[in-house]
Amino acid sequence: MTTPQQAKTAVQKVLAEVPREHEAAYQVIYAAVRICVEAGMERKAAARFLGISRWRIDKQGRYFRSLRATRELFRGAFSATAAQTAAGPVDEIVRRAWS
């Protein structure tokens, strides 16, 4: 089981490598928020602990993408070459953040 401290470290690692709007950052932050909420933290406390905006965490403990990140996601989805090449680097960044 991953602890909130390990989740915080993973968020810091991924944000040191990519911006918050990047798909890899979203995946790591989403998982980290879930870990903190399941550990008993409230939404505000989890956001403060992880260094993210509390407004992007809903009452069920889910982290939402920003409008900018959503726009980038859909731009890449309509480009076949971007969708095929983007999955590898994202998975690698996520793997490095959790290691």
Disulfide bonds with the S-S distance in Angstrom:
none
